[in-house]
Structure formats: structure tokens, C-alpha cells
Amino acid sequence: MNMPRTIAEYLEQLRAALAGADPALIQDALYDAEEHLRAELQEHPGMSQEDMLAKVVGSYGSPEEVAEIYRDQEIKIQRALRPPPPPKRHSLLGRFFGVAADPRTWGSLFYMLLALTTGIIYFTWVVTGLSLSAGLAVLIVGIPFIVLFFGTVRGLSLMEGRIVETMLGVRMPRRPPYQLAGHSLLSRIGAMFTDARTWTTMLYMVLMLPMGIIYFTVTITLLAVSIAFTGAPLAWAFGDFDHQSISINMGYGEHVPSMGDALVLFVLGVLLLFVTLHLVRALGRMHGLIAKSLLVSRSAN
């Protein structure tokens, strides 16, 4: 590959060298490379981009070398951050109950409970920002406000990415999308409006409200029912009520609940609890794919 003569060419070659890598990794690598090269150019104002790149490539590395470094570092970082895998279980019962030993299960559970709060925040911010942007577009302060709003959306996107990666284990960007090297400020502002990721990010934030409501409602309902069933023997043994005064019409006669019925509810509660854990882990994986597709820059693909 030819020696890049501009920062834009360097970034294009780096992206080509990282072809096939995780889009989030590509986004981080492009951002870091441009930030470093721009800093070098500012330190040598009298030097052309071609001369600066010829000097920097020896220390920072060629696009191919930088790409290889990022691939190697990504493997090391993912190994360090990856939680210990749960022991493999070959029996059906082992796999069913072994879900409780998977750290991602509990991360997904906490995310399901948090999603309602973040969904309300994201939805309110996007709807309010778009409404004010449309209303202020005819005024001179409209453009600065819209730019500021789009910038905050990108900031919230990075924050959500960190939450998703921490709780759901899906690799998300740790840097914003790289800037358009060599372009003017107006061109960069225009790119924010034409970048598909800007709009898919806002779509994600709007969808987070209904998804958060569903996640929270399903998780809380199933947990409440399973815990209530599991506690049935304790309620029967220590509850302050007359057992004989309780009867249920089963359609073929009156049935007085007994400790045996409470034990049946206990078993059902335990089974329902583990079914809930399997469900939230599956929802976490599904949501991670949604976040990846809507929050990661398309230019990194």
C-alpha cells in the first residue's frame, strides 16, 4: 500500500487494514489515529501533511502496523474484561439451573430493570430536543441549538454504549466517530445531519421507552410471581390466618389448601425464577444486537 500523503488517506488506509474487525473497534482506532495525527500537525504548523506523515509513520506506525496493534490489543483487553466462563454442563437440568452461574445473566437482569429509567430520559431528551430544534429553526439561535442538541445525542450514545458493554457484554465504541479530516467546520456540522448514525441513534433512544417498559414490566412481574410462589411455605407456616377458613371452589367441590399445595407453589416458583433468568439473558443478547446496529457508526463498516 502506498505511503499516505494526507490524514484522510491515512485514515482510509487504516480503515481498509481493519476490514472485518468489529465496527466499534474500527471507530475507536480511526478516532485515536486522527486525534494523534492532528496533534502532531498542530505541533509543526509549518510542515505539510505529507511531510508530517512521513515523520510520524516511523513512530506511530503505518496504517497496517496500527491495525495489527489494535487487533492484538483488542484480544488482550477482551480476555482481561471477559468474566470467567461458567462451568460447562451437559445435562438438561445442569444447563437449565446453570444460568444462575453466568455473570451475563445478572448483568442482563440489572439492565432490564434500568432500561425503564434510561428509556424515559432518552425519549424525553430526543422528543424535547427535536421539538425545540424545529421551533427554533427559523431563528438565528436555531442552528447553534440544533448542533448542540446533536452533540448531546452523540454523548448520550457513548454513555449508553458503556452501559450496554458493561452489563450485556457487547463490544461498543469507546470513542465518538472520527471527524472529517481536512474539512471545514461547516462541512463537519453538515456531516452530523447527513450521518445515518445520528438518526439511528435518535431512533434507538425513542425506542428505548417502549422497550424499557416491556423489559421492566416483564422482569418485575415474573420476579414478583416467582418470589411469591417460592415464599408460599413460609407464608403457610408462619402466616397469621386460620388455614381452615380458606377454601377454593375448584368447580367440583371445595378445596382447603394445605402445606402440600404450598410446596407445589414453591417448586413452581423456583422453576419460574430460572425461566425468568433465561428470558432476561436472551433479552439482553437481543438488545445488545439492537444497540450494536443502531449506535455504531456506519462509516466503520
N, C-alpha and C positions, 0 to 999 in steps of 0.2 A: 504494500500500500504506500502511495506517495506521501511525502512529508507534508503535513497540513500547513497552509500559508496564512490562514485566518483562524480565529477562535471558532467561528461557525463550522469550518471544515474539520477542525479537531473534534468538535462535539459530534458531528455526523459520523466521523470515523469511529469514535468511541461507541456510539450507539450501534453501528454496524458490527463492531467487535463483540458487543454484548448481546447480539441477536440470539434469541432462545432463552435468555435468562429471565428471571422474574421481573415483570414490568416495574414493580416497586423498587427493586434493586437498580434497574436502569435509570429510573427517575432520580434516585439518590446520587448515583455516580455522575450523571450529567450536571446536576446542580453543584456538586462538590468541585467538579472539573472547571466549570465556568467561573465559579467563585474564586478559585485559586488562580486561574489564568487572568481574570480581570484584575485581581490584586497585584499580580506581577506586572501587568501593563501600566497600572497606576504608579507603581514604584519606578518605572522607567518611561516617563512621558515622552521622551524624545526618540524612543525606539519603536519601529514598526511592529505590527503583529507578527509578521513573518520572522523577523529577527528575534523577537521575544520568544516565539515558539521554538526556534532553533536552539535557543539558550536553555529554555525551560525543559524541553523534552529530555535532556540529559539528566536532570534531577528529578522531575516529576514523573517522567516516563512517557513513552509513546502511547497512542490510544490502545494498541494491542496489549502492551505491558500493564497499563492501568486496568484494562478489562480483566486480565488474568488475576491481578491483585484483588480486585473486588470479588471475583468469583471465589477465590481461596478464602478471603476474609468472611464472606457470607457463610461458607460452610462451617468455619470455626465458630462464628457468632451463633449460628443456628444450633450447633451442637451444644454450646455453652448455655443457651437460653432454653433449650428443649427440656421439658420436665422428664424425669425418669419414666420410661415406659412401664405401664402396668404389666405384671406377670402374665404370660400367655396362658389362657385357659382353653382347653379343647372340648370340655363337656358343655352341653347346652346350659345347664344350671350355672356352671362357672362363668360363662360369658354373660349370662343374664345378671347375676349378682356382682360380677366383677366390674360393672360400670362405675360402682362407687369408688373404686381404686384409681380411676382415671382422673388426673387433675383437670383435664379439659372439661369434664362433666361439671365440676363445681364452678369453673370459670364461666361456662355457658349459663349455669343456673343464676349466678350473680348478674350476668349481662341481661338475662331475661327480666330480672327484677329492676335493673337500672334503666332498661330501654324506655319505659314509660316517661321517666323524668327527662332523659335526653331527647326523647321524641317531642315532648311538649316544648322544650327550649328551642330545638332546631326548627320545628314547624312555626312557632311564633316569630322567631327571628327572620326566617325567609319570607313569610307572608307579609310581615310588617315592612321589611326592607324593600320588597318588590312593590308594595303599595305606595310607600313614600317615594321610591325612585320614579314610579310612573307619575305621581303627583308633582314632583319637583323637576321633572324633565324639562318643563317649559321655562324654568327659572335659571338664572346664571349659576346658582349653587347646586343645580341638579346634577351636573356631570361629576364634580368632586364628591358629592354624596354617593352617587352610584359606584364610583371607583372605590371609595372607602367601604361600601357595603360588599362589593365583590371580594375585596381583600379580606374582610372578616369571614366571609363564607369559606375562603381557602384556609384561613386559620382554624376555623371550626372543623374543616375536613381533616386537617392534620391531627387535631385533638381526638377526633373520632377514630382516626386510624390507629392512634396509640392505644385507645381503649380496646378496639377490635383485636389488635395484635396481642395485647396483654391477656385478655380474657378468653379469646376464641382461638388464639394461636395461628392466625392467618397473617402472613408477611404483608405489611403495609408500608407505604412510603414514610421515611423519617425526615425528608426534605421536601420543600414545595417544588412544583415543576420548574425546570431551569428556564431562565429568562432568554429572550431572543437576542443573542449576541450580535452586536453591531447595529441594532435597530434603535430608532429614536424612542423617546418616552411616549409619544402619541401612538407609535406603532405597537408598543408593548401594551398600552391601555386598550387599543383596538383588539389585540390578540386575546385579551381577557374576555371580550364579548363574543369572539368567534371560536374560542376554545370550547369544544364539546364538553370537556370535563367540568367547566364552570356550571353548565346547565344540568349535567347528570348529577353533580354534587347537590345542587338545589333540589333536584327530583328526589334524591336519596333522603334529604332532610325533611321533605314534605311527607314521603312515605314512612318515615320513622314514627310518625304519630300513630297511624293505624296499626303498623306492625308492633309498635311498643304496647299499644292497648291489647292487642291479641296475645303477645308474649306474656305480659304481666297477668292478664286475666286467666289465661290457661294455666300458667305456672302456679299462681296463688290458689286457684280453685282446686287443682289436683293435689297440691301440697296440703291444703286445709282438710280436704276429704280424707287423704291418706293418714294424716296425723290424727284426725278424729277417730277413724276406724281403729288405728293402732292403739289408741288410748281407751278403747271400749272396755277391756277387762279391768283396768284401774277404776274407771267410772262406775262399773258394776260393783266392784268390791268395796269401794270407799265412798260411793255417791250417797248423798243424804236424801234417800227416797225409799218408798215402800215398793219392793220388787213385785209383790203380788198385786199391787194396784195397777200395774201396767199390763195392758193386753192389746194385741194387734189382731184385727179382723183379716184373716188370710183368704176369705172367700169360702172356706169350707169349715169355718169354726174359729173360735177364739184361740189365740196362741199367746202364752205368757213367756216372754223372753227369759232365757237362763244364761248361766255362765258359759254354756256351750255356744250359745249364739254370739256372746261377746268374743269368744276365742275365734270363731269363724270370721267375725269382723276384723280381728287383729291380723289374721292371716291375709285377708283381702287388703287390709291397709298396708302391710309390708310389701305385698306384690304391687299394689298401685304406686307405692313410693318409688320402687325401682323402675316401673314402667315410666313414671314421670322423669326420672333421671335419664333414661334412654331417649325420651322425647326431647328434653331440653338440649341434650348433646347433639341430636340430629338437627334441631332448630338452629343451634349455634353454628354448625357446619354450613347449613343453608344460608344463614345470614352472612357468614364470612364470605361466601361466594358473591352474594349481592353487593356487599361493601367493596369487594375487590373490583367488580365490574364497573361500579359507578364512581368510585373515589380515586382510582388510579389513572394517571394521565394517559390519554390515548396516544400521545406522541412518544411514549415509552415503549409501545408495542412494535 
